Amino acid sequence: KYLSYVKQFVDEIMTDEEFLKQIHDHLVAIKDEALKNDWNDFAFVYESLELSDEMDWYHDFQVAKYISFLPALRARAAEIQQQLKAVEAGSFPRSLDDIDGNEVCVDWSSTEARQTICPQNCQYEGCYGDEFDVSGFCSPDDGKCYHGVRDERCYGLANVARYSSMTNFEGSDKVAFCWQDPTLGPLKLAECPRPIYDDNNSNDGSNFSARYIITICVAIAVALLSGNL
């Protein structure tokens, strides 16, 4: 049943040319304002990347990574269509019954579950939540979990610096610090508290909801289309 909904969503929305044209037209309409954004370090490539008709969506500028929204949407739709065809043809590399609903970022071309270096992929109470602008982020550099909120008091401060009145997040003893993000702007970040384990909550890195992925995608789409990112 779920796969039928996915197929319908891809066929009727993600690959609908009228829908894609509306997004493209909106990106054109906000172009001038996007170029004025002080936090848009990639303004010089906005037109060539965001308004592209191609599916080249991931760009590594060494100092930062950049994802073009519309090309990413097209590429993701094409990838999902390939997965659905593999399921229908019986060539999907794993049995769908073997894929747990909480599995982290399923790699559909692999015969094994993807592993994560962070505890529960940072999707646990006290780290992940709607109250954070950066919620349950797993750092590939140190294998630690972080969360944070936008904080204008961090504007102009160096990364990991603190302002005099900065406090830690409620219920946490982890020291908060400032961070300058090229997309979100000035942030107050902190390492997440360690998760509390019980019999139903093991440290195997697999407790990750697919619904969270969808929530992130929708939130990013809405923010981009509204000009907030």
N, C-alpha and C positions, 0 to 999 in steps of 0.2 A: 504494500500500500504506500509506504513512504517513497519508494523509488518511483512510483507512478506520479506522485506529487512533484518530485524533483524533475522528472521528465517534462511535466506540464509547465513547471516554472521556467525551465530552460527554453522550451519551445515557444512559450507564449510571452515571456518577458525578456529574459537575458539575451535572446537572439532576435527579438522583434526589432526590425529596422526603424520603425516609427519611434519606439522607445529609445533606441540608441541615438536617433537623430535629435530627440528632445534633450538628451544629456549633452550631446555635442553642441547644440545651439546654446544651451545654458553656459557651457564652458566658454563659448565665444563671447556671450553677453557679459561675463564677469572678468574677461581677460584683462581689461585695463585696470580694474581694481586689484586683481591678483598681482599684477606687476608692481603695484604701489605698496604691497604688504611688506612691512619692515622685516617680518620673519620668514619671508619667502626667499631663501638663499638660491632657489633654482628658477627665479623669474626669467633668466636669460634663455631657458630651454622650454618655457611654458608652451609656446605655440608649437614648437617642433615635436614635443613629447605628448602633451595633453591632448592636442587636437589631431594627433596622428590617426590614420585609418588602419594602421598595422596592429599587430599583436605583440610588438616588442615593448614589454611593460616594465621590466626590471633593469635599473640602471645603477651601476656602481661608479660613483665619482671619487672613490677612495676616502675622501673626508666624510662622506655620508652616502647612504643608499637612497634611491628615489624610485617610487612606484607610480607609473602613469595610470590614472584611474580608468579611463575608457579603454585603452589597450588591455589593461589587466582584466577588465570585465569581459572583453571579447575572448581573451586567452583562456580565462577560467571557464567560460561557457563551452568553448571547444574541448577543453580537457574533460569536463563533465560528460559531454556527449560521447567522447571516446570510452569513458568508464561505463556508461550505460550500454554502449554497443558490446563491450567486452562481457558484461553481465548477461545480456541477451544471447550472445553467441556461446556462452559457457566457457569463455577463455579467461575469465577473471582469475588472477593467480592464487587467490585464497577463497576458501568457502565463506560466504557472507555470514554464516552461522558462527564462524570462528572470530569474527570481529566484534569485540565488546563495544557497547555504546559509549563507554568512557575512554576508549583508546585515543592516544594522543596523535593528532595530525596524520591520519591514515595515508600511507603511501600506497596507492592502488597498484603500482607496478611491482611492488615487493611481495615476497612470500612470507615475510615476517613483520611483526609489529614494530613500529618506530619507537626508539628509546629516547628518553629525555634525561638531561643531566640534573634537572631541578626536582626537588621533592614535590610529587603530585603535580608537576608542571606548574606549580604556583597557583593552582586553582583550588584553594582551600580557604576556609573561614579565617578572617584576620589578614588575608593578603589580597584576595579578590573580592570586589564588591562595587556596587553602583556609586558609592560615595567617592570613588577614586577616578581621576581622569586617566591615570596610568594604573591599570589594575592587573595584578598578578603577572608581572613581566619576568620571564625567565632569561637571565643574562647568559649568553653563550660564553662570555669571557671568564666568569668566575663560578658559574653554576649556582648562583644565588638568586633568590626571588626579591623583586622590588615592587613598590607601589608608590603612587604620588598624586598630587593635585596641582593644578595651575596656581601660581602664586606670584603676583606682580611685584611683591617685595623682593623677589629674587632677581628682578630685572637689573642687568648690568653687572651682576656679581659673577665671579669666576665659578666654574664647575667645582662642586663639593664645598664651596664656601657657605657660610651661615650668616644671617643677619642677627642682630643682638637679641631680638625678642622671639626668635624661632623656637618652637617647641616640637617635641616628638609627637607622632600620631597617638591618638587616644588608645590606651591599653598596651602600648608598645614601649620597650626600652631601647629600641634601635634609634640611633642618632639620625635625625633628619638633616638634609643638606640641599643646597640649590643646584639646579642643573638647567643649562640652556639647550632647549630642543629646537631644531630648525623648523619644525612643523607646529608643535604645540606652544612654543614660547617658553617663558620662565616657569620652572617647575620646582616644587618642594618634593623631594624623593626621600625614601628610606628603605633600607632592607626590611623585608617582611619578618615578622616573628616566625619562629619555627612552628610547623604544624603540630597539633596535638593528635597523637595516634591512638586508635582503639582497634578493636577486633575487625571493624568494618572499614578501616581507613589505614591502609598499609602504605609504606614508603616505596611503592614500586613505580611511581611516576605515571600511572595510568589513569588516575582519577581526574579526567578532563572531559568536560561536557561538550559535545558537538554543538549544542545550542549556543555556547559561548562564542564559538567561531562565527556562527551566523549573526549573533548580536554585534560582534566587532565589525563584520562586513557591512551590516546595515547602518551602524553608527557612522562608520567612515564615509559611506555613500551619502548619507544625509548631510553630514558635516561638509563634505566636498561640494555637494550641490547647493548648499546654503551659503557657501563662501566662508565657513568658519574654520576651515583648514587650508 
